[in-house]
Amino acid sequence: MTLNSVKAYLKIILLAMGFCYLLEISAYALAPDEILVITNSQMAGSEDLARYYMKKRKIPGNRLLSVSVSTNEVISREEYQNSIMLPVRTKIKKMRKQDKVHCLVLFYGIPLKIAPTTPSQNQNQSEKMAEGQQAAVDSEIALVLVDSYPLEGWLENPYFLGFQNKKNLLQKDEVLMVSRLDGPDTKTVYRIIDNTLSAEKEGLHGKGYFDARWPLPKEKNLSGYALYDADIHQAAQLVKARMPTVLDEQEELFGPGKCDQAALYCGWYSLGHYMDSFTWSLGAIGYHIASSECTTLKDTYSQTWCLQMLEKGVAATIGPVYEPYVQGFPLPNIFFGNLVEGYMSLGECYLVSLPYLSWQMVLVGDPMYQPFKPGEHMQNQGNPGFF
């Protein structure tokens, strides 16, 4: 199935078969004893944060792995393989004799990016091919159980709803869910954990804000930018069943201070320049579709959206570490649609909405986070507002 048909496919999933499908998924909901937590012994505070999280989520103590790797956000392919991939693979294979691992949680201090390889004249490796091997650590480690696969470019994610019933190079039992609990400092990560748990207990309250660039088109067979813009419209329609929702379909972004009590946000396109439009609700989730918005989680001078949203108060965000191309982004309709249904956790919503692996995307947040409960929809709020 191509991305051009994702919209029609998703409508069938959510409206005709979605409820039954989500009930089936819920039978396999992520459990504490299916998680492996990974820390960096070279980063002060990494293990303390992990143990705090594990205690709060009741994750067994044997589900902790400490690796020794650079504290830089960017590492070489060789260092990734030797210092992260091999220890993780060894740990999981030992554990799988008794226990299954379905999810990896990377903690504060685990590098964020795998650098492009250096072109080799001996191997006739082109510069373009070398750049094609750059990736998010998170997206690459999702395939830690796969013995061999091409490193150039992306691989289709077999969990992505748009690729169901399609033969893939990867099998579902080879792919792991991956998220990270990370940020500019340990205080931010503790706050993310605490806010997530509080929002689960008290509910995620506030408003949904969706920032499209154009009115919803009448055409059905969309691709590229038009598909993702239409997907933002559709995500807003689904979220409005849960909370008051504002949809902006103008070229301009939400202006400063325009988005009070923002609980859910998805929009585009302000490249590397966060717009201070929001007051974030406790437990908020923000997702800005633009290239390289997760190039750093440590450089506090950066105005990239993921870093700034974490500093300003969100509990979860999504972004790319390098250029993913628009079709590499998670589909907002699938991500937010499943999130507000309440059957899937944050990590599960991300996994089924993510088209490609061995690529550029990162989920920051607790993969077990479920801010909504199934069947407890608010009364319909009417049509989303328009600016």
N, C-alpha and C positions, 0 to 999 in steps of 0.2 A: 504494500500500500504506500503510495507516495504522500508527501506532505500536502499536496493539493487536495487530497480527499480527507484530510484529518478532520476538518470541520463537520462534514456530513457524518463521518464515522463516529465522532464524539457525540453528536446529537443522538444517534442511535443508542450508543452506550449509556448515556445519562438518562435519556427519556424512556426508551423502550426496554432496555435490559439492565440499566445501571443499578437499580435497587438490588436486584438479585445478584449482580456481579459484585457489588460492594459487600453484600452479606457473605458471599463466598470468600472474598478477600479477608474479611474480618475474622474468619476462622483461622487465619494464618497471621494474625496481628503480631507485630514485633514484641517480643518478650524480653525481660531483663537478662535471662540466661542465654540469649542468642546474640548478645553484643560482646565484641572485643574492644576494649579501650586501649588506645595507644598513646604513650607519652614520650617525651624526649628527655633523657637523663641529663643532657647538657643545658637544659633551660630551667632556671630557677622558677619554682612555682607550678611546673607542669604536672608533676605527680600529685601534689597536694590538691590541685583543682580536680584531677581525675578521681581521687579517692573521695572527695566531697560529693562529686556527682554520683559515683557508684553507691555511696551510702544513701543518698536521697532517692535513687532509682532502684535500690535493692539489687544491684548487679553483683553477682558472686565475686569474691576476691581473686579467684583464679582467672578472671576475665580481664586482667591487666597485663599489658606488655609494655616494657620500657625499652626503647631503642636508643642508641647513641648516634646522633647525627648532627650536622651543622645547625646552628640556630639561625642561619641566614634564611630568608624567605625563598631564595632561588638556589637550587642545587643541580649538579650535573646528573645526567642519566646514569652514569656509573655509580655515583654516590647513592642515588635513589635505589638502584638495584641491590647494592651491597648492604646498605645501612637501614633500609626500610623494607623493601620487597622481600628479601630473603628471610629476615627474622620473622616477619608477619606470616609468610607462607609456612615456615617451619612450625610456628606456634599453632596455626590453624590445623595443619595436618596432624599434629599430635593430639589436639583437642578433639578432632573429628572422630577419633576412635571411640569417644564417649559422648561428646556433646557437639551439636551443630553450631556454627557461627554464620549468622545471616547479615550482620551489620558491623561495620567498623566505625568507631568514633575517634577521630584524630584530635588530640588536645593541643592546647597552647604550646607553641614551640616546635611542632612538626612543620617542616618546610611546606610552602604553598605551591611552588612551581618547579617544574623540571625544565631546565634550559635547553634551547636547541643544541643539537650536537654540532661539533666543528666539522665543516666539510673536509673530506679526505680525498686528495687527488688519487691516491692508490686505489681507493674504492670507487672512484668516479662518482662520488656523491655530490649532487648539486646543492647549492645553497637553499633552494626551495625545498628539497627533500629533507635537509637538516632542520629547517624551520618546521616542517611537518611533524617532526618528532617531539616538539615542545608540547607540554601538557600540564594540566593541573595534577598535582600529586594525588588528590582525592579521586579524580576520574581514572587515573592509571591504576591506583591500588584497588579499585573495584574489580579489576581483572587479575588479582594476585593468584588466583587458583588456576588460571589459564596458562598452560605450559608454553605455548608459542602463538604469537599473533603479529600481524604487521604493525609496525610502529608509526608509519607515515599516514597522517590523516586520521579520520575518525572511524569508529566501528558502530554499527547499528545496535542499539540497546534492545534486547529481546523483551524487556518489560514495558517498553514504551507502547502505549495503547494504539498509536498509529501504525505500529509494525506487527500487531497481532496477526496470526494466521499467515505469516510470511517466514520463509526459511531464512535463518540468520546464521552467520558464522559462529556467533556465541550462543551457548545454551543457558537457560535461566539458572540452572544449578551451579553454573560457573561464575555467576555475577553476584557480587556483594553490594548491599546498600552501604553508602558512605556519607557521613556528615562530619563536621568538625565543630568543636566548641573552642572558639578562638577570638581574638580581638587585639586591640592595641596594648592592653595591660591585663593583669590578673583580675583587677577590680571589675572590669567590664565582663569578663567571663563568669565570675561569681554572680553578677547581676543578671546575666542571661539565664543562668540555671534557676535562680530564685524567682525571677519574673515568669519563667515558663511554668514552674510548679504552681505559683499563685494564680496565674491565668487559667490553668486547668481546674483548679479548685473553685475559683470564683466566677469563671467564664471570661471570655474575651469580649470586652465591651468597647463600643466606640462606633466609628463609621468606616465604610469602605470607600476608598478613593481610586478611581481608574482614569488614567490620563491618556486617552487615544489622541491621534493627530488629525483624523478625518472622520466625517460621518460614516456610518455603516453602509457599505456599498450594496447594491442589489445583485451584483454578480455572485455566482455560487462557486465557481472554480477559481479560487484565489491561490496565490503563492507569494513567497517572499514577504516584503514589508506589508503588503495589503492583507495577507493572511494573518499576520501577527497583530495588526491593528484591529482587524475584525474580531480576533480572538480576545482582545482586551474588552471590546464591547460585550461579547458573550459572557466573559468572566463576571463583568458587572451585573449582568442579568441574573446570574446564579447567586451571587453574593447578596443581592438585595432581599432574598428570602430570609437571610439571617440578621441583617442589620441595615440601618439607613445607609444608602449608597449614592455617591456622587460620580457621575460620568462626565468628563470634559472631552468633547470631540473637536476642539479647536487646535490649531497648530501650536499655539503657545502652551507652555507648561503651567501647572498651578503656580500662582504667584506667591511671594513670601507671606507666610502667616495665614494662607487661605484654607489649610487643612487641619482643623482642630480635631482632637480626639481620634487620630488616625489609627485604626486597628489593623486594616488590611490596605495595602497599596500596591498597585502595578501601573507603570507608565513608561513613557519614553519621549524624546530622545535628547538627553543633555550629556554629551560625552565628557566624562571626567570632571564634571562640574555639578556637585550636589546643589539642589535648590532647597533652601531652608524654608520650606512651605508648611512643615508639619509640627504639630505637637503629638507625640506618639503615646498611645495607650499602653498600659502595662501588658506585656506579652505580644506586642504588635509584630507583624510580618510585613517586610517591605521588599519589593522586587522591581528594580529599574532595568529596562532592557536597553543596554548600550555596551559597546565593546570595552573590554578591559576594566570593568568596574570593580573587579576584585584582584587587581594587580598587587595590592598590598593591604595587609591588615595591621601593619605596625607603624608605618610612616604617618604620623599625625599631622604632617603638613599637607598630605594628599587630600584632594577634594573629591576623590572617587566615591561613588554612592555607597558601596558596601561598608567601607570604613566609616564614613560620616553617619550613616544610619545606625550603625552599632554604637558610635559615640553618643548619638542623640537619643538612643533609647530603645531601638527595636530588639526583639528577642531572636529573630531569624531573618536571614536574607539570602539571596542567590546572586551570583555573578560570575563572569569569566575572568581568568587570569591572563589570557591572551585574546587575540581576535578569534571568535568562534563562528563568525558569519551568522546571519539572522536565523537560519534554520537549525543552528546548534543550541538555541535557547529553549528551555522548557516552555511548553505551551501553557499560557496563563489560564485558558479555559479548563484544561485538564487539572492543573495544579490547584487552582482556587476552587474549582467545582468539586473535586474530591475532598478538599479540606473542609469546606462548609457542610458537606454531607455528614461528616463526623465519623465515618467508619474507618478511615485511614489515618495513620500518624503522619506527621510532617515528613519523615523520611520516606514513607511509602508514597505519599502524594508526589514528592519530588521524583522518585524513581520511575513512576509510570508516566510522568510528563516529560521526561528527559530523552530526547531522540538519540543522542550519541554518547559513547564512552571512549576511553583512551583519548580524551579531548580536553576541553578548556573550562568546564563548569564546576562550580563549588557551591555546596549548601552549607551555610553557617547556621547552626542551631541544634537543639536537642532532637534527634530523630524520633524519639518517643512522644514528642509534644502533640497532644490532641486538644486544641482549644475549643472544639465544639463536640457536643454529644449528639449521637444519631437521634433523629425524630423530634428534637426540641427546637424546631424552627420558630423564629419570631413570626408574627403576622406579617403578611406581605406589605411592604412599605410603599407600594405604588411604583411607578416608573422612576428610574434613576433621574437625578437632577441634571440639568445641562447648563454650562456656562456659555 
